[in-house]
Amino acid sequence: MPSDSLTVVDNRTGKSYEIPIENGTIRTTDLKKIKTGAEDFGLMAYDPGFMNTAACKSRITFIDGERASCATAAIRSSNWPSRAAFSR
């Protein structure tokens, strides 16, 4: 069993599921594996107000909502392609 994982036991069926943890998060799509039967869509997550939801993974921006702070890494123009296409 990998150390960076979460084991979930479904008390409805008694089955256990191992969900990988990456950067302190799990993918909610992994919860779809947790089903009561073949006709079941799978478990879904409900997070009203996005109080505990990571919407994206960014290597240049860090937002701490509880501290109301945002840190952005500097991007040198030399890292951008010379003919970058942007949609409007």
C-alpha positions in Angstrom: 0.0 0.0 0.0 1.5 3.4 -1.0 2.1 5.8 1.8 0.6 8.7 -0.1 -2.9 7.3 -0.3 -6.2 7.4 1.4 -8.1 4.2 2.2 -11.9 4.6 2.2 -14.2 1.9 3.5 -17.8 2.1 2.1 -20.0 1.1 5.0 -22.8 0.4 2.6 -21.0 -2.4 0.9 -18.0 -3.2 3.1 -15.6 -2.6 0.2 -12.4 -0.6 0.7 -10.9 1.7 -1.9 -7.4 3.2 -2.1 -7.3 6.7 -3.4 -3.9 8.3 -4.3 -2.9 11.6 -2.5 -1.0 14.1 -4.6 0.1 17.4 -3.2 -2.2 17.0 -0.3 -5.2 16.5 -2.5 -7.3 13.6 -3.9 -9.0 13.7 -7.3 -12.8 13.7 -6.7 -13.1 11.7 -10.0 -11.5 8.9 -8.0 -14.6 8.8 -5.8 -16.6 7.6 -8.8 -15.0 4.2 -8.2 -17.1 3.9 -5.0 -20.4 2.3 -6.1 -23.1 0.2 -4.6 -23.7 -1.6 -7.8 -23.2 -1.7 -11.6 -26.1 0.8 -12.2 -24.7 3.3 -9.6 -22.9 6.3 -11.1 -20.5 6.5 -8.2 -19.9 8.7 -5.2 -19.7 12.4 -5.8 -18.3 15.2 -3.6 -20.4 18.2 -2.5 -18.5 21.3 -1.4 -20.9 24.3 -0.9 -19.1 27.5 -1.4 -15.9 25.8 -2.5 -14.6 25.9 1.1 -12.2 23.0 0.6 -11.8 22.6 -3.2 -8.7 23.0 -5.3 -9.8 24.1 -8.7 -6.5 23.9 -10.4 -2.8 23.1 -10.0 -0.4 26.0 -10.7 3.3 26.2 -10.6 3.4 30.0 -10.8 0.6 31.1 -8.4 -0.2 30.2 -4.8 -3.4 31.5 -3.2 -4.0 31.2 0.6 -7.7 32.1 1.1 -7.6 31.9 4.8 -4.7 34.4 5.0 -6.0 36.4 2.0 -2.6 36.3 0.3 -1.5 35.6 -3.2 2.1 34.9 -4.4 3.0 34.9 -8.0 6.3 33.8 -9.5 8.0 36.2 -11.9 7.9 35.1 -15.5 10.7 36.3 -17.8 9.6 37.2 -21.3 12.3 35.0 -22.7 10.3 32.0 -21.5 7.3 32.9 -23.7 7.2 31.6 -27.3 7.8 34.2 -29.9 4.5 33.5 -31.7 2.1 32.9 -28.8 -1.5 32.6 -29.7 -4.1 34.0 -27.2 -7.8 33.6 -27.5 -10.1 36.5 -26.8 
